[in-house]
Amino acid sequence: MRLKDKVSVITGAGGGMGRVAAQKFAREGAKVAVFEIGEEAGRKTVEEIKAKGGKAEFFHCNVADEANVKEAVQQTVQTFGKIDVLYNNAGIMPEDDESVIDTDAEAWDRVLNVNVKGVMLSCKYAIPEMLKQGSGSIINIASFVAYMGCSVPQDAYTASKGAVVSLTKSLAIQFRPRGIRTNAIAPGPIETPLMTEWLLTDKEARDVRLGRQPSGRFGKPEDIVNCAVYLASDESDWTNGSIIHVDGGITSHYF
Ligand SMILES: NC(=O)c1ccc[n+]([C@@H]2O[C@H](COP(=O)([O-])OP(=O)(O)OC[C@H]3O[C@@H](n4cnc5c(N)ncnc54)[C@H](O)[C@@H]3O)[C@@H](O)[C@H]2O)c1
């Protein structure tokens, strides 16, 4: 087991890649703290893990709400005694986020609040816990869109993921001397509810992305989660400040 007894907070673990991550982490021996805004979804992840003999607990958490995050971190420490891994996975990509000229400022704020402030708040409360033991691994989920323009724009989402990349670098430099490494994964398009609901209804968006994919398929949650297991495990002790592209090669595409 690569994550035996590692207490791992995974945000947005009630669905998509977060749920697959929670299940895989539990199979690798982690004690998983499921931070999720959707109570039913979060509890389902925990039930599935426990049914297979794994260890997990649900903590209701809207990552954009400071009081919520603070309480969920406190409850995690009360339940499991420490935090070894913070996996900032929760993110949103709403339909009303388009080009800046077509997007309401309210939609912009909503996306930045979850995708950027959510990462900041989770770090704000989890890092002091990691500092107590002098070790920890932070895994931030960015996106390939932080590196590429897209003809079907989602400008708030794109800007939010650029911010996640920059924050990852800053945290990596600040906290590695005190034992905490910070890395990000920049996934390409992955077949999760977030993507498929949108791409099934928007043929142009689907064709643009698949046409530029050298591997000829969209990614699977497991493609990302396998990388996250490495980053959470002690195997990645000397990996810090890295943005790992797990995208089938889409960001290498020129024409
Ligand atoms: N799917 C893709 O193609 C893709 C590509 C690149 C990056 N990403 C990123 O990967 C991450 C996971 O994406 P996904 O496709 O699995 O998404 P998803 O929508 O399938 O699942 C996201 C989960 O986060 C939860 N969530 C949403 N807002 C929350 C909040 N405020 N607080 C707590 N939980 C919240 C949702 O309820 C859901 O369970 C996101 O950060 C996303 O931006 C996804």
The ligand as an SDF file (V2000), in Angstrom:
LIG
                    3D

 44 48  0  0  0  0  0  0  0  0999 V2000
  -13.1570   17.0940  -16.2000 N   0  0  0  0  0  0  0  0  0  0  0  0
  -12.1930   17.6620  -16.8650 C   0  0  0  0  0  0  0  0  0  0  0  0
  -12.0330   17.5040  -18.0660 O   0  0  0  0  0  0  0  0  0  0  0  0
  -11.1890   18.5160  -16.1510 C   0  0  0  0  0  0  0  0  0  0  0  0
  -10.0570   18.9410  -16.8450 C   0  0  0  0  0  0  0  0  0  0  0  0
   -9.1090   19.7170  -16.1730 C   0  0  0  0  0  0  0  0  0  0  0  0
   -9.3010   20.0270  -14.8500 C   0  0  0  0  0  0  0  0  0  0  0  0
  -10.4210   19.5940  -14.2060 N   0  0  0  0  0  0  0  0  0  0  0  0
  -10.5770   19.9470  -12.7980 C   0  0  0  0  0  0  0  0  0  0  0  0
  -10.6230   18.7580  -12.0320 O   0  0  0  0  0  0  0  0  0  0  0  0
  -11.3900   18.9710  -10.8460 C   0  0  0  0  0  0  0  0  0  0  0  0
  -12.4820   17.9380  -10.7300 C   0  0  0  0  0  0  0  0  0  0  0  0
  -13.2750   18.0150  -11.8920 O   0  0  0  0  0  0  0  0  0  0  0  0
  -14.4230   16.9630  -12.2130 P   0  0  0  0  0  0  0  0  0  0  0  0
  -14.5140   16.9130  -13.6880 O   0  0  0  0  0  0  0  0  0  0  0  0
  -14.2130   15.7150  -11.4580 O   0  0  0  0  0  0  0  0  0  0  0  0
  -15.7090   17.7620  -11.6450 O   0  0  0  0  0  0  0  0  0  0  0  0
  -17.1510   17.2370  -11.2110 P   0  0  0  0  0  0  0  0  0  0  0  0
  -18.1030   18.3630  -11.4290 O   0  0  0  0  0  0  0  0  0  0  0  0
  -17.4510   15.9200  -11.8470 O   0  0  0  0  0  0  0  0  0  0  0  0
  -16.9720   17.0240   -9.6420 O   0  0  0  0  0  0  0  0  0  0  0  0
  -16.6470   18.1280   -8.8250 C   0  0  0  0  0  0  0  0  0  0  0  0
  -17.0550   17.8250   -7.3810 C   0  0  0  0  0  0  0  0  0  0  0  0
  -16.7650   18.9960   -6.6050 O   0  0  0  0  0  0  0  0  0  0  0  0
  -17.8950   19.3210   -5.8270 C   0  0  0  0  0  0  0  0  0  0  0  0
  -17.9190   20.7570   -5.5650 N   0  0  0  0  0  0  0  0  0  0  0  0
  -18.2770   21.7440   -6.4150 C   0  0  0  0  0  0  0  0  0  0  0  0
  -18.2180   22.9300   -5.7940 N   0  0  0  0  0  0  0  0  0  0  0  0
  -17.7950   22.6830   -4.5240 C   0  0  0  0  0  0  0  0  0  0  0  0
  -17.5360   23.5030   -3.4150 C   0  0  0  0  0  0  0  0  0  0  0  0
  -17.7460   24.8320   -3.4580 N   0  0  0  0  0  0  0  0  0  0  0  0
  -17.1090   22.9370   -2.2710 N   0  0  0  0  0  0  0  0  0  0  0  0
  -16.9370   21.5940   -2.1890 C   0  0  0  0  0  0  0  0  0  0  0  0
  -17.1810   20.7590   -3.2110 N   0  0  0  0  0  0  0  0  0  0  0  0
  -17.5990   21.3080   -4.3690 C   0  0  0  0  0  0  0  0  0  0  0  0
  -19.0760   18.8670   -6.6590 C   0  0  0  0  0  0  0  0  0  0  0  0
  -20.2630   18.7050   -5.8800 O   0  0  0  0  0  0  0  0  0  0  0  0
  -18.5490   17.5610   -7.2400 C   0  0  0  0  0  0  0  0  0  0  0  0
  -18.7700   16.4750   -6.3600 O   0  0  0  0  0  0  0  0  0  0  0  0
  -11.9120   20.4040  -10.9460 C   0  0  0  0  0  0  0  0  0  0  0  0
  -11.0360   21.2700  -10.2430 O   0  0  0  0  0  0  0  0  0  0  0  0
  -11.8280   20.6870  -12.4270 C   0  0  0  0  0  0  0  0  0  0  0  0
  -11.7370   22.0570  -12.7070 O   0  0  0  0  0  0  0  0  0  0  0  0
  -11.3690   18.8570  -14.8160 C   0  0  0  0  0  0  0  0  0  0  0  0
  1  2  1  0
  2  3  2  0
  2  4  1  0
  4  5  1  0
  4 44  2  0
  5  6  2  0
  6  7  1  0
  7  8  2  0
  8  9  1  0
  8 44  1  0
  9 10  1  0
  9 42  1  0
 10 11  1  0
 11 12  1  0
 11 40  1  0
 12 13  1  0
 13 14  1  0
 14 15  2  0
 14 16  1  0
 14 17  1  0
 17 18  1  0
 18 19  2  0
 18 20  1  0
 18 21  1  0
 21 22  1  0
 22 23  1  0
 23 24  1  0
 23 38  1  0
 24 25  1  0
 25 26  1  0
 25 36  1  0
 26 27  1  0
 26 35  1  0
 27 28  2  0
 28 29  1  0
 29 30  1  0
 29 35  2  0
 30 31  1  0
 30 32  2  0
 32 33  1  0
 33 34  2  0
 34 35  1  0
 36 37  1  0
 36 38  1  0
 38 39  1  0
 40 41  1  0
 40 42  1  0
 42 43  1  0
M  CHG  2   8   1  16  -1
M  END
$$$$
